[in-house]
Amino acid sequence: MKILLAAGLLLASLAGGPAMGVLAVMAAASTPTATPCPPDDPDCTPEPGSTLPAPGGPVSPRVSSALRTAADLVGTRSGWYRKCDKLACRMYGYYNSGYPTATVHWYQLLATGHAHPGDRCPPTGSFVFWATNSTAGHVAFVAGNDGTCQPQGITVVTNDWGDRTTGTTGGVYATTLAGIENGWMTRSGYRGWTEPICAGTPLNQL
């Protein structure tokens, strides 16, 4: 961000408008627009660290803030190994999720009427859950839905997915529902999506 702001100041000074130049660079840095995969390619697996697409429609200020956090976290290469539930809730400003595992989180939201089992069209800002070989399960943050409800048009932010490609451990990546289920999660293990509800400690209370 500091480099971008410096570049913005330089360009703005050449154009004779420093304030507008800085604002333009800040807007470009905070508004992810590139799509990780073409919408017509169901087999696409984006490169780890792909930027986030536009959310696919109007979102609430809370979701907008979560998307900015997600964009900041994508590209992180360590620190999130097997911490999917913590990562999902971090988007909303929590230190942790408040649940021991993603599986417990899913069943709690299911029991309280905040889950949508089997629904494969999660809205931007929601959480998507899978059953896995581990009892812990998995959860990811939905960072975009292009409105087609096709798995290649639904962007998710997840931990660990691209670690084999990057050679690191505990990274944060942007992919699609199609990408995450292409040899990592399974379509048959998909549980559904939930409202983004967490029970952890807010970061502003630490």
MDTraj code that builds the backbone (N, CA, C; nanometers):
import mdtraj as md
import numpy as np

residues = "MET LYS ILE LEU LEU ALA ALA GLY LEU LEU LEU ALA SER LEU ALA GLY GLY PRO ALA MET GLY VAL LEU ALA VAL MET ALA ALA ALA SER THR PRO THR ALA THR PRO CYS PRO PRO ASP ASP PRO ASP CYS THR PRO GLU PRO GLY SER THR LEU PRO ALA PRO GLY GLY PRO VAL SER PRO ARG VAL SER SER ALA LEU ARG THR ALA ALA ASP LEU VAL GLY THR ARG SER GLY TRP TYR ARG LYS CYS ASP LYS LEU ALA CYS ARG MET TYR GLY TYR TYR ASN SER GLY TYR PRO THR ALA THR VAL HIS TRP TYR GLN LEU LEU ALA THR GLY HIS ALA HIS PRO GLY ASP ARG CYS PRO PRO THR GLY SER PHE VAL PHE TRP ALA THR ASN SER THR ALA GLY HIS VAL ALA PHE VAL ALA GLY ASN ASP GLY THR CYS GLN PRO GLN GLY ILE THR VAL VAL THR ASN ASP TRP GLY ASP ARG THR THR GLY THR THR GLY GLY VAL TYR ALA THR THR LEU ALA GLY ILE GLU ASN GLY TRP MET THR ARG SER GLY TYR ARG GLY TRP THR GLU PRO ILE CYS ALA GLY THR PRO LEU ASN GLN LEU".split()
xyz = np.array([
    [0.0833, -0.1198, 0.0000],
    [0.0000, 0.0000, 0.0000],
    [0.0869, 0.1250, 0.0000],
    [0.1987, 0.1237, 0.0774],
    [0.2854, 0.2407, 0.0809],
    [0.3456, 0.2674, -0.0565],
    [0.3834, 0.1579, -0.1261],
    [0.4410, 0.1739, -0.2594],
    [0.3384, 0.2308, -0.3550],
    [0.2142, 0.1787, -0.3450],
    [0.1072, 0.2271, -0.4320],
    [0.0778, 0.3743, -0.4062],
    [0.0749, 0.4124, -0.2799],
    [0.0481, 0.5524, -0.2479],
    [0.1592, 0.6426, -0.3007],
    [0.2835, 0.5946, -0.2883],
    [0.3952, 0.6734, -0.3388],
    [0.3850, 0.6889, -0.4898],
    [0.3497, 0.5780, -0.5581],
    [0.3337, 0.5850, -0.7030],
    [0.2201, 0.6799, -0.7390],
    [0.1146, 0.6768, -0.6595],
    [0.0010, 0.7647, -0.6847],
    [0.0391, 0.9104, -0.6698],
    [0.1182, 0.9396, -0.5683],
    [0.1620, 1.0774, -0.5478],
    [0.2475, 1.1258, -0.6635],
    [0.3364, 1.0357, -0.7134],
    [0.4233, 1.0737, -0.8237],
    [0.3422, 1.1019, -0.9494],
    [0.2505, 1.0087, -0.9832],
    [0.1682, 1.0267, -1.1017],
    [0.0802, 1.1510, -1.0889],
    [0.0261, 1.1699, -0.9674],
    [-0.0622, 1.2843, -0.9461],
    [0.0133, 1.4151, -0.9590],
    [0.1376, 1.4171, -0.9099],
    [0.2130, 1.5415, -0.9182],
    [0.2444, 1.5762, -1.0620],
    [0.2668, 1.4722, -1.1446],
    [0.2912, 1.4964, -1.2861],
    [0.1662, 1.5480, -1.3555],
    [0.0495, 1.5008, -1.3056],
    [-0.0766, 1.5421, -1.3666],
    [-0.1313, 1.6701, -1.3046],
    [-0.0684, 1.7160, -1.1972],
    [-0.1124, 1.8406, -1.1363],
    [-0.2290, 1.8233, -1.0419],
    [-0.2548, 1.7004, -0.9916],
    [-0.3679, 1.6809, -0.9015],
    [-0.3375, 1.5794, -0.7953],
    [-0.2578, 1.6130, -0.6940],
    [-0.2133, 1.5142, -0.5956],
    [-0.3255, 1.4492, -0.5203],
    [-0.4251, 1.5221, -0.4781],
    [-0.5310, 1.4623, -0.3970],
    [-0.6074, 1.3579, -0.4753],
    [-0.6467, 1.3903, -0.5981],
    [-0.7227, 1.2955, -0.6787],
    [-0.6384, 1.1755, -0.7150],
    [-0.5060, 1.1965, -0.7361],
    [-0.4195, 1.0842, -0.7691],
    [-0.4113, 0.9840, -0.6567],
    [-0.3965, 1.0317, -0.5338],
    [-0.3902, 0.9419, -0.4184],
    [-0.5207, 0.8666, -0.4019],
    [-0.6332, 0.9373, -0.4163],
    [-0.7628, 0.8718, -0.4030],
    [-0.7805, 0.7641, -0.5084],
    [-0.7357, 0.7900, -0.6299],
    [-0.7503, 0.6922, -0.7367],
    [-0.6674, 0.5684, -0.7080],
    [-0.5440, 0.5872, -0.6604],
    [-0.4600, 0.4728, -0.6299],
    [-0.5168, 0.3937, -0.5138],
    [-0.5684, 0.4622, -0.4110],
    [-0.6275, 0.3925, -0.2974],
    [-0.7483, 0.3123, -0.3416],
    [-0.8308, 0.3685, -0.4292],
    [-0.9487, 0.2965, -0.4773],
    [-0.9072, 0.1740, -0.5547],
    [-0.8036, 0.1870, -0.6400],
    [-0.7581, 0.0729, -0.7186],
    [-0.7023, -0.0356, -0.6290],
    [-0.6334, 0.0044, -0.5212],
    [-0.5726, -0.0938, -0.4315],
    [-0.6749, -0.1652, -0.3472],
    [-0.7883, -0.1027, -0.3190],
    [-0.8846, -0.1621, -0.2265],
    [-1.0047, -0.2233, -0.2959],
    [-1.0108, -0.2136, -0.4312],
    [-1.1252, -0.2677, -0.5030],
    [-1.0811, -0.3793, -0.5951],
    [-1.0906, -0.5066, -0.5511],
    [-1.0483, -0.6164, -0.6357],
    [-1.1437, -0.6330, -0.7529],
    [-1.0894, -0.6447, -0.8753],
    [-1.1762, -0.6540, -0.9914],
    [-1.1445, -0.7716, -1.0825],
    [-1.0249, -0.8247, -1.0773],
    [-0.9889, -0.9315, -1.1702],
    [-1.0517, -1.0636, -1.1284],
    [-1.1064, -1.1369, -1.2247],
    [-1.1670, -1.2656, -1.1930],
    [-1.0604, -1.3738, -1.1906],
    [-1.0650, -1.4655, -1.0920],
    [-0.9646, -1.5701, -1.0838],
    [-0.9776, -1.6716, -1.1963],
    [-1.0961, -1.6885, -1.2554],
    [-1.1191, -1.7872, -1.3601],
    [-1.2218, -1.7346, -1.4593],
    [-1.2078, -1.7684, -1.5873],
    [-1.3123, -1.7305, -1.6827],
    [-1.4449, -1.7949, -1.6453],
    [-1.5563, -1.7232, -1.6556],
    [-1.6853, -1.7786, -1.6135],
    [-1.7324, -1.8960, -1.6988],
    [-1.6735, -1.9126, -1.8196],
    [-1.7175, -2.0205, -1.9074],
    [-1.6257, -2.1422, -1.9027],
    [-1.5364, -2.1471, -1.8045],
    [-1.4425, -2.2583, -1.7935],
    [-1.4654, -2.3339, -1.6632],
    [-1.5484, -2.4398, -1.6664],
    [-1.5821, -2.5105, -1.5423],
    [-1.4656, -2.5876, -1.4832],
    [-1.3607, -2.6128, -1.5605],
    [-1.2479, -2.6912, -1.5114],
    [-1.1302, -2.6055, -1.4669],
    [-1.1500, -2.4748, -1.4696],
    [-1.0399, -2.3846, -1.4354],
    [-1.0032, -2.3949, -1.2875],
    [-0.8751, -2.4021, -1.2615],
    [-0.8231, -2.3942, -1.1255],
    [-0.7299, -2.2740, -1.1192],
    [-0.7711, -2.1651, -1.0541],
    [-0.6914, -2.0424, -1.0559],
    [-0.5553, -2.0607, -0.9903],
    [-0.4621, -1.9782, -1.0300],
    [-0.3320, -1.9778, -0.9661],
    [-0.3473, -1.9314, -0.8218],
    [-0.2748, -1.9939, -0.7280],
    [-0.2808, -1.9481, -0.5888],
    [-0.2463, -1.8000, -0.5784],
    [-0.3247, -1.7288, -0.5002],
    [-0.3011, -1.5865, -0.4825],
    [-0.3743, -1.5009, -0.5827],
    [-0.4649, -1.5618, -0.6609],
    [-0.5413, -1.4827, -0.7572],
    [-0.6177, -1.3723, -0.6862],
    [-0.6382, -1.2615, -0.7547],
    [-0.7128, -1.1525, -0.6942],
    [-0.8609, -1.1840, -0.6926],
    [-0.9337, -1.1113, -0.6121],
    [-1.0761, -1.1375, -0.5976],
    [-1.1555, -1.0643, -0.7045],
    [-1.2670, -1.1228, -0.7476],
    [-1.3526, -1.0542, -0.8442],
    [-1.4410, -0.9525, -0.7741],
    [-1.5163, -0.8779, -0.8527],
    [-1.6211, -0.7946, -0.7954],
    [-1.7225, -0.8868, -0.7287],
    [-1.7932, -0.8409, -0.6251],
    [-1.8801, -0.9305, -0.5476],
    [-1.9980, -0.9876, -0.6242],
    [-2.0354, -0.9299, -0.7382],
    [-2.1460, -0.9848, -0.8158],
    [-2.2784, -0.9180, -0.7878],
    [-2.2773, -0.8070, -0.7190],
    [-2.4005, -0.7358, -0.6873],
    [-2.3826, -0.6527, -0.5628],
    [-2.4849, -0.5761, -0.5249],
    [-2.4747, -0.4933, -0.4044],
    [-2.4545, -0.5788, -0.2792],
    [-2.3725, -0.5308, -0.1886],
    [-2.3508, -0.6011, -0.0617],
    [-2.3633, -0.5011, 0.0520],
    [-2.3876, -0.5517, 0.1714],
    [-2.4012, -0.4665, 0.2890],
    [-2.2647, -0.4114, 0.3291],
    [-2.2627, -0.3040, 0.4084],
    [-2.1338, -0.2519, 0.4567],
    [-2.0535, -0.3578, 0.5323],
    [-2.1224, -0.4445, 0.6060],
    [-2.0516, -0.5503, 0.6809],
    [-1.9812, -0.6462, 0.5856],
    [-2.0509, -0.6878, 0.4802],
    [-1.9904, -0.7778, 0.3828],
    [-1.8804, -0.7063, 0.3053],
    [-1.9022, -0.5810, 0.2727],
    [-1.8001, -0.5034, 0.2023],
    [-1.6707, -0.4975, 0.2825],
    [-1.6827, -0.4778, 0.4133],
    [-1.5655, -0.4773, 0.5002],
    [-1.4980, -0.6134, 0.5020],
    [-1.5784, -0.7211, 0.5052],
    [-1.5237, -0.8569, 0.5039],
    [-1.4486, -0.8839, 0.3739],
    [-1.4993, -0.8330, 0.2631],
    [-1.4333, -0.8517, 0.1340],
    [-1.2986, -0.7799, 0.1303],
    [-1.2910, -0.6634, 0.1910],
    [-1.1629, -0.5924, 0.1971],
    [-1.0622, -0.6713, 0.2797],
    [-1.1089, -0.7294, 0.3898],
    [-1.0194, -0.8115, 0.4720],
    [-0.9729, -0.9331, 0.3942],
    [-1.0651, -0.9966, 0.3223],
    [-1.0303, -1.1143, 0.2421],
    [-0.9259, -1.0792, 0.1372],
    [-0.9450, -0.9661, 0.0701],
    [-0.8497, -0.9235, -0.0325],
    [-0.7116, -0.8999, 0.0279],
    [-0.7076, -0.8466, 0.1497],
    [-0.5797, -0.8235, 0.2169],
    [-0.5112, -0.9542, 0.2549],
    [-0.5912, -1.0563, 0.2880],
    [-0.5348, -1.1835, 0.3344],
    [-0.4914, -1.2742, 0.2204],
    [-0.5573, -1.2647, 0.1056],
    [-0.5196, -1.3489, -0.0080],
    [-0.3746, -1.3194, -0.0472],
    [-0.2970, -1.4238, -0.0583],
    [-0.1545, -1.4077, -0.0863],
    [-0.0677, -1.4322, 0.0349],
    [-0.1283, -1.4350, 0.1547],
    [-0.0547, -1.4725, 0.2757],
    [-0.0023, -1.6140, 0.2573],
    [0.1195, -1.6391, 0.2969],
    [0.1794, -1.7701, 0.2712],
    [0.2020, -1.8560, 0.3953],
    [0.1585, -1.8124, 0.5098],
    [0.1748, -1.8949, 0.6301],
    [0.0812, -1.8455, 0.7393],
    [0.0696, -1.9269, 0.8439],
    [-0.0048, -1.8853, 0.9623],
    [-0.1471, -1.9377, 0.9719],
    [-0.1973, -2.0024, 0.8639],
    [-0.3377, -2.0444, 0.8653],
    [-0.3548, -2.1948, 0.8444],
    [-0.2518, -2.2709, 0.8689],
    [-0.2605, -2.4156, 0.8471],
    [-0.3667, -2.4790, 0.9381],
    [-0.4646, -2.5422, 0.8753],
    [-0.5755, -2.6074, 0.9448],
    [-0.6524, -2.5111, 1.0365],
    [-0.6604, -2.3869, 0.9969],
    [-0.7340, -2.2866, 1.0753],
    [-0.8453, -2.2249, 0.9911],
    [-0.9181, -2.3096, 0.9195],
    [-1.0201, -2.2594, 0.8267],
    [-1.1316, -2.1838, 0.8970],
    [-1.1770, -2.2344, 1.0104],
    [-1.2881, -2.1704, 1.0802],
    [-1.2457, -2.0349, 1.1373],
    [-1.1241, -2.0295, 1.1859],
    [-1.0693, -1.9039, 1.2365],
    [-1.0552, -1.8035, 1.1224],
    [-1.0101, -1.8508, 1.0062],
    [-0.9929, -1.7627, 0.8909],
    [-1.1265, -1.7061, 0.8430],
    [-1.2274, -1.7916, 0.8333],
    [-1.3587, -1.7452, 0.7873],
    [-1.4115, -1.6339, 0.8775],
    [-1.3972, -1.6521, 1.0069],
    [-1.4482, -1.5510, 1.1003],
    [-1.3577, -1.4288, 1.1083],
    [-1.2297, -1.4439, 1.0711],
    [-1.1409, -1.3282, 1.0688],
    [-1.1907, -1.2240, 0.9689],
    [-1.2567, -1.2702, 0.8620],
    [-1.3094, -1.1761, 0.7627],
    [-1.4049, -1.0760, 0.8281],
    [-1.4707, -1.1196, 0.9332],
    [-1.5694, -1.0351, 1.0007],
    [-1.5162, -0.9749, 1.1306],
    [-1.3850, -0.9756, 1.1460],
    [-1.3256, -0.9052, 1.2585],
    [-1.3166, -0.9832, 1.3874],
    [-1.3188, -1.1165, 1.3785],
    [-1.3054, -1.1992, 1.4981],
    [-1.1651, -1.2578, 1.5073],
    [-1.1159, -1.2696, 1.6282],
    [-0.9868, -1.3353, 1.6487],
    [-0.9982, -1.4842, 1.6209],
    [-1.1092, -1.5434, 1.6633],
    [-1.1338, -1.6857, 1.6395],
    [-1.2826, -1.7053, 1.6119],
    [-1.3219, -1.8284, 1.5814],
    [-1.4620, -1.8520, 1.5451],
    [-1.5525, -1.8721, 1.6660],
    [-1.4939, -1.9208, 1.7751],
    [-1.5749, -1.9531, 1.8923],
    [-1.6241, -2.0961, 1.8926],
    [-1.5850, -2.1742, 1.7918],
    [-1.6238, -2.3155, 1.7829],
    [-1.4973, -2.3998, 1.7718],
    [-1.4993, -2.5213, 1.8254],
    [-1.3771, -2.6030, 1.8206],
    [-1.3384, -2.6476, 1.6813],
    [-1.4363, -2.6675, 1.5935],
    [-1.4079, -2.7103, 1.4565],
    [-1.5127, -2.6526, 1.3616],
    [-1.4845, -2.6623, 1.2338],
    [-1.5820, -2.6192, 1.1332],
    [-1.7074, -2.7066, 1.1384],
    [-1.6901, -2.8342, 1.1686],
    [-1.8053, -2.9245, 1.1781],
    [-1.8995, -2.8811, 1.2902],
    [-1.8441, -2.8488, 1.4055],
    [-1.9262, -2.8025, 1.5179],
    [-1.9956, -2.6713, 1.4798],
    [-1.9220, -2.5836, 1.4134],
    [-1.9779, -2.4565, 1.3688],
    [-2.0978, -2.4810, 1.2770],
    [-2.0831, -2.5697, 1.1799],
    [-2.1914, -2.6011, 1.0859],
    [-2.3160, -2.6512, 1.1583],
    [-2.2967, -2.7489, 1.2448],
    [-2.4132, -2.8092, 1.3113],
    [-2.4811, -2.7118, 1.4079],
    [-2.4057, -2.6216, 1.4661],
    [-2.4665, -2.5214, 1.5530],
    [-2.5547, -2.4268, 1.4714],
    [-2.5039, -2.3813, 1.3563],
    [-2.5834, -2.2914, 1.2731],
    [-2.7005, -2.3651, 1.2077],
    [-2.6818, -2.4921, 1.1808],
    [-2.7922, -2.5730, 1.1278],
    [-2.9040, -2.5838, 1.2312],
    [-2.8657, -2.6072, 1.3558],
    [-2.9640, -2.6239, 1.4626],
    [-3.0393, -2.4951, 1.4926],
    [-2.9766, -2.3818, 1.4652],
    [-3.0402, -2.2533, 1.4965],
    [-3.1060, -2.1881, 1.3743],
    [-3.1146, -2.2624, 1.2650],
    [-3.1863, -2.2134, 1.1473],
    [-3.1093, -2.1165, 1.0593],
    [-2.9767, -2.1146, 1.0728],
    [-2.8957, -2.0217, 0.9940],
    [-2.8179, -2.0910, 0.8822],
    [-2.8479, -2.2181, 0.8570],
    [-2.7763, -2.2949, 0.7546],
    [-2.8710, -2.3321, 0.6412],
    [-2.8130, -2.3538, 0.5247],
    [-2.8889, -2.3899, 0.4047],
    [-2.8272, -2.5163, 0.3462],
    [-2.8622, -2.6317, 0.4021],
    [-2.7981, -2.7560, 0.3606],
    [-2.8226, -2.7891, 0.2138],
    [-2.7142, -2.8285, 0.1452],
    [-2.7228, -2.8716, 0.0067],
    [-2.7343, -2.7604, -0.0953],
    [-2.7555, -2.6376, -0.0533],
    [-2.7725, -2.5262, -0.1464],
    [-2.6358, -2.4867, -0.2024],
    [-2.6205, -2.4995, -0.3348],
    [-2.4916, -2.4720, -0.3980],
    [-2.4862, -2.3340, -0.4637],
    [-2.5701, -2.2430, -0.4167],
    [-2.5653, -2.1054, -0.4668],
    [-2.5482, -2.0096, -0.3490],
    [-2.4332, -2.0156, -0.2809],
    [-2.4130, -1.9310, -0.1627],
    [-2.3956, -1.7852, -0.2005],
    [-2.4551, -1.6948, -0.1257],
    [-2.4384, -1.5521, -0.1556],
    [-2.3017, -1.5006, -0.1117],
    [-2.2611, -1.3924, -0.1721],
    [-2.1359, -1.3274, -0.1329],
    [-2.1398, -1.2921, 0.0156],
    [-2.0322, -1.3263, 0.0852],
    [-2.0228, -1.2968, 0.2276],
    [-2.0595, -1.4126, 0.3176],
    [-2.1151, -1.5187, 0.2606],
    [-2.1556, -1.6335, 0.3420],
    [-2.0386, -1.7284, 0.3649],
    [-2.0628, -1.8318, 0.4439],
    [-1.9653, -1.9380, 0.4673],
    [-2.0139, -2.0651, 0.3979],
    [-1.9219, -2.1410, 0.3389],
    [-1.9563, -2.2700, 0.2791],
    [-1.8789, -2.3800, 0.3517],
    [-1.9460, -2.4914, 0.3761],
    [-1.8910, -2.5982, 0.4591],
    [-1.8842, -2.7307, 0.3828],
    [-1.7830, -2.8117, 0.4199],
    [-1.7684, -2.9468, 0.3667],
    [-1.7402, -3.0453, 0.4806],
    [-1.7872, -3.1683, 0.4620],
    [-1.7405, -3.2802, 0.5427],
    [-1.6133, -3.3313, 0.4769],
    [-1.5162, -3.3721, 0.5565],
    [-1.3889, -3.4204, 0.5032],
    [-1.3518, -3.5527, 0.5700],
    [-1.2343, -3.6031, 0.5366],
    [-1.1864, -3.7248, 0.6018],
    [-1.1588, -3.7024, 0.7499],
    [-1.1404, -3.5773, 0.7869],
    [-1.1217, -3.5408, 0.9271],
    [-1.2560, -3.5015, 0.9879],
    [-1.2743, -3.5291, 1.1138],
    [-1.3990, -3.4891, 1.1799],
    [-1.4112, -3.3371, 1.1901],
    [-1.2999, -3.2655, 1.1700],
    [-1.3021, -3.1189, 1.1815],
    [-1.3799, -3.0546, 1.0677],
    [-1.3821, -3.1177, 0.9493],
    [-1.4498, -3.0585, 0.8349],
    [-1.3743, -2.9377, 0.7814],
    [-1.4403, -2.8655, 0.6908],
    [-1.3769, -2.7475, 0.6318],
    [-1.4810, -2.6403, 0.6048],
    [-1.4372, -2.5145, 0.6126],
    [-1.5224, -2.3996, 0.5818],
    [-1.4410, -2.2982, 0.5033],
    [-1.5070, -2.2274, 0.4123],
    [-1.4432, -2.1210, 0.3352],
    [-1.5375, -2.0016, 0.3282],
    [-1.4802, -1.8871, 0.2978],
    [-1.5545, -1.7614, 0.2869],
    [-1.5907, -1.7375, 0.1405],
    [-1.7166, -1.7026, 0.1146],
    [-1.7605, -1.6752, -0.0228],
    [-1.7332, -1.5292, -0.0561],
    [-1.6426, -1.5076, -0.1514],
    [-1.6006, -1.3719, -0.1858],
    [-1.6661, -1.3187, -0.3127],
    [-1.7500, -1.3982, -0.3762],
    [-1.8167, -1.3507, -0.4965],
    [-1.9095, -1.4552, -0.5544],
    [-2.0203, -1.4102, -0.6124],
    [-2.1152, -1.4979, -0.6802],
    [-2.1641, -1.4219, -0.8032],
    [-2.1326, -1.4747, -0.9224],
    [-2.1656, -1.4010, -1.0442],
    [-2.3123, -1.4100, -1.0829],
    [-2.3916, -1.4797, -1.0018],
    [-2.5353, -1.4871, -1.0258],
    [-2.5799, -1.6053, -1.1080],
    [-2.4854, -1.6810, -1.1625],
    [-2.5226, -1.7972, -1.2434],
    [-2.5436, -1.9226, -1.1593],
    [-2.4931, -1.9191, -1.0371],
    [-2.4968, -2.0353, -0.9472],
    [-2.4159, -2.1528, -1.0010],
    [-2.3278, -2.1260, -1.0969],
    [-2.2369, -2.2291, -1.1454],
    [-2.1120, -2.2309, -1.0578],
    [-2.0569, -2.3486, -1.0286],
    [-1.9421, -2.3548, -0.9361],
    [-1.8222, -2.2738, -0.9813],
    [-1.8060, -2.2551, -1.1127],
    [-1.6931, -2.1754, -1.1604],
    [-1.7176, -2.0255, -1.1457],
    [-1.8403, -1.9874, -1.1117],
    [-1.8726, -1.8461, -1.0939],
    [-1.8833, -1.8046, -0.9489],
    [-1.8511, -1.8950, -0.8584],
    [-1.8575, -1.8661, -0.7145],
    [-1.7153, -1.8667, -0.6598],
    [-1.6684, -1.7525, -0.6140],
    [-1.5324, -1.7377, -0.5635],
    [-1.5287, -1.7599, -0.4136],
    [-1.4308, -1.8370, -0.3698],
    [-1.4135, -1.8604, -0.2263],
    [-1.2708, -1.8275, -0.1859],
    [-1.2563, -1.7876, -0.0607],
    [-1.1242, -1.7659, -0.0020],
    [-1.1046, -1.8723, 0.1037],
    [-0.9941, -1.9426, 0.0954],
    [-0.9699, -2.0571, 0.1821],
    [-0.8233, -2.0647, 0.2210],
    [-0.7952, -2.1364, 0.3257],
    [-0.6572, -2.1644, 0.3654],
    [-0.6115, -2.2971, 0.3049],
    [-0.4798, -2.3165, 0.2956],
    [-0.4150, -2.4447, 0.2652],
    [-0.4298, -2.4933, 0.1203],
    [-0.5322, -2.4540, 0.0492],
    [-0.5648, -2.5101, -0.0824],
    [-0.4473, -2.5099, -0.1800],
    [-0.3728, -2.4017, -0.1879],
    [-0.2648, -2.3917, -0.2865],
    [-0.1261, -2.4178, -0.2320],
    [-0.1165, -2.4733, -0.1125],
    [0.0150, -2.4895, -0.0504],
    [0.1097, -2.5789, -0.1311],
    [0.0554, -2.6812, -0.1955],
    [0.1426, -2.7688, -0.2742],
    [0.2029, -2.6941, -0.3921],
    [0.1277, -2.6008, -0.4473],
    [0.1773, -2.5226, -0.5605],
    [0.2803, -2.4199, -0.5162],
    [0.2543, -2.3551, -0.4049],
    [0.3453, -2.2495, -0.3584],
    [0.4623, -2.3040, -0.2780],
    [0.4508, -2.4281, -0.2292],
    [0.5570, -2.4858, -0.1484],
    [0.5622, -2.4294, -0.0082],
    [0.4496, -2.3742, 0.0361],
    [0.4432, -2.3172, 0.1708],
    [0.3369, -2.3910, 0.2518],
    [0.3158, -2.3462, 0.3743],
    [0.2204, -2.4117, 0.4633],
    [0.1305, -2.3082, 0.5280],
    [-0.0013, -2.3269, 0.5130],
    [-0.0954, -2.2374, 0.5792],
    [-0.1199, -2.1080, 0.5071],
    [-0.1141, -2.1109, 0.3731],
    [-0.1407, -1.9909, 0.2949],
    [-0.2896, -1.9627, 0.2807],
    [-0.3205, -1.8444, 0.2276],
    [-0.4585, -1.8035, 0.2034],
    [-0.4744, -1.7795, 0.0533],
    [-0.5782, -1.8386, -0.0051],
    [-0.5912, -1.8407, -0.1505],
    [-0.7330, -1.8075, -0.1952],
    [-0.7414, -1.7520, -0.3153],
    [-0.8704, -1.7332, -0.3815],
    [-0.8842, -1.8396, -0.4884],
    [-0.9978, -1.9075, -0.4895],
    [-1.0279, -2.0050, -0.5933],
    [-1.1782, -1.9994, -0.6183],
    [-1.2313, -2.0986, -0.6850],
    [-1.3752, -2.1047, -0.7079],
    [-1.4297, -2.2307, -0.6425],
    [-1.5614, -2.2403, -0.6384],
    [-1.6220, -2.3622, -0.5866],
    [-1.5777, -2.4809, -0.6710],
    [-1.5663, -2.4598, -0.8028],
    [-1.5177, -2.5657, -0.8907],
    [-1.3723, -2.5997, -0.8585],
    [-1.2912, -2.4962, -0.8351],
    [-1.1506, -2.5187, -0.8081],
    [-1.1255, -2.5913, -0.6781],
    [-1.1989, -2.5548, -0.5730],
    [-1.1758, -2.6168, -0.4427],
    [-1.2227, -2.7619, -0.4410],
    [-1.3184, -2.7942, -0.5300],
    [-1.3679, -2.9319, -0.5376],
    [-1.2995, -3.0125, -0.6467],
    [-1.1936, -2.9575, -0.7021],
    [-1.1171, -3.0263, -0.8050],
    [-0.9963, -3.0953, -0.7413],
    [-1.0243, -3.2011, -0.6653],
    [-0.9176, -3.2795, -0.6057],
    [-0.8811, -3.2424, -0.4638],
    [-0.9485, -3.1412, -0.4054],
    [-0.9164, -3.1034, -0.2669],
    [-1.0362, -3.1314, -0.1772],
    [-1.1407, -3.0537, -0.1854],
    [-1.2686, -3.0914, -0.1262],
    [-1.3452, -3.1748, -0.2301],
    [-1.4518, -3.2411, -0.1869],
    [-1.5321, -3.3185, -0.2806],
    [-1.6732, -3.2607, -0.2890],
    [-1.7310, -3.2710, -0.4072],
    [-1.8675, -3.2240, -0.4252],
    [-1.9627, -3.3006, -0.3333],
    [-1.9377, -3.4301, -0.3166],
    [-2.0259, -3.5112, -0.2313],
    [-2.0144, -3.4724, -0.0845],
    [-1.9019, -3.4094, -0.0465],
    [-1.8850, -3.3684, 0.0923],
    [-1.9425, -3.2316, 0.1229],
    [-1.9934, -3.1640, 0.0215],
    [-2.0466, -3.0297, 0.0417],
    [-2.1680, -3.0329, 0.1343],
    [-2.1628, -2.9531, 0.2396],
    [-2.2721, -2.9495, 0.3367],
    [-2.3748, -2.8413, 0.3051],
    [-2.3265, -2.7268, 0.2597],
    [-2.4158, -2.6154, 0.2317],
    [-2.3518, -2.4853, 0.2753],
    [-2.4334, -2.3806, 0.2779],
    [-2.3806, -2.2509, 0.3203],
    [-2.4583, -2.1996, 0.4414],
    [-2.3949, -2.1071, 0.5114],
    [-2.4583, -2.0493, 0.6299],
    [-2.4429, -1.8975, 0.6265],
    [-2.5242, -1.8336, 0.7048],
    [-2.5025, -1.6920, 0.7310],
    [-2.3694, -1.6776, 0.8060],
    [-2.3015, -1.5658, 0.7902],
    [-2.1688, -1.5513, 0.8515],
    [-2.1766, -1.5167, 1.0001],
    [-2.2095, -1.6169, 1.0782],
    [-2.2256, -1.5980, 1.2229],
    [-2.1088, -1.6631, 1.2955],
    [-2.0474, -1.5894, 1.3852],
    [-1.9349, -1.6392, 1.4635],
    [-1.9622, -1.6154, 1.6115],
    [-1.8938, -1.6896, 1.6963],
    [-1.9132, -1.6754, 1.8416],
    [-1.7809, -1.6489, 1.9113],
    [-1.6808, -1.6060, 1.8358],
    [-1.5497, -1.5838, 1.8924],
    [-1.5316, -1.4465, 1.9537],
    [-1.4073, -1.4142, 1.9814],
    [-1.3728, -1.2857, 2.0420],
    [-1.3444, -1.1827, 1.9329],
    [-1.4165, -1.0709, 1.9314],
    [-1.3873, -0.9666, 1.8320],
    [-1.2459, -0.9114, 1.8533],
    [-1.1791, -0.8827, 1.7442],
    [-1.0435, -0.8299, 1.7519],
    [-1.0386, -0.6997, 1.8309],
    [-1.1451, -0.6196, 1.8214],
    [-1.1437, -0.4911, 1.8902],
    [-1.1641, -0.5036, 2.0405],
    [-1.1814, -0.6276, 2.0887],
    [-1.1948, -0.6491, 2.2323],
    [-1.0705, -0.7137, 2.2942],
    [-0.9698, -0.7375, 2.2108],
    [-0.8488, -0.7983, 2.2627],
    [-0.7610, -0.6939, 2.3327],
])
top = md.Topology()
chain = top.add_chain()
for i, resn in enumerate(residues, 1):
    res = top.add_residue(resn, chain, resSeq=i)
    for name in ("N", "CA", "C"):
        top.add_atom(name, md.element.get_by_symbol(name[0]), res)
traj = md.Trajectory(xyz[None], top)
